[in-house]
Amino acid sequence: MLEEKDLRTLAEVGFSAVSMGNMLPARTIFEGLAAARPGHEAPRMGLAMSHYMVNEFEAAEDILRVLMRDKPDFRLAGVHLALCLILAGRKEEALPLLREAEKFKDPLFNGMVEELLGLAV
């Protein structure tokens, strides 16, 4: 069984790989984590990011919408879906997601929401 601290460490490595543009290794990490912990949000977020960062918007959107359905309290998925939609040129679809996220004033993502609102309006 994969311990939470190990999942967190591996996810951090995966997110670092995404940020450095190394999508294939990142996907390998996140796919392994998803297999080990299918209900956890981190692997799915990482996979989604690895897609939208290389303009694979449909794949990212699918992952994020399922994550939002499965974990409605994990509001960060909606913020990343809004980012994906903005990057895909679908700002009008992103705006309701951002307005909803804005209501929560969550310090985890509030700055990101404000920046994305600036891009979406």
Stockholm file with secondary structure:
# STOCKHOLM 1.0

chainA/1-121         MLEEKDLRTLAEVGFSAVSMGNMLPARTIFEGLAAARPGHEAPRMGLAMSHYMVNEFEAAEDILRVLMRDKPDFRLAGVHLALCLILAGRKEEALPLLREAEKFKDPLFNGMVEELLGLAV
#=GR chainA/1-121 SS CCCHHHHHHHHHHHHHHHHTTCHHHHHHHHHHHHHHCTTCHHHHHHHHHHHHTTTCHHHHHHHHHHHHHHCTTCTHHHHHHHHHHHHTTCHHHHHHHHHHHHTTCCTTTHHHHHHHHHHHC
#=GC SS_cons         CCCHHHHHHHHHHHHHHHHTTCHHHHHHHHHHHHHHCTTCHHHHHHHHHHHHTTTCHHHHHHHHHHHHHHCTTCTHHHHHHHHHHHHTTCHHHHHHHHHHHHTTCCTTTHHHHHHHHHHHC
//
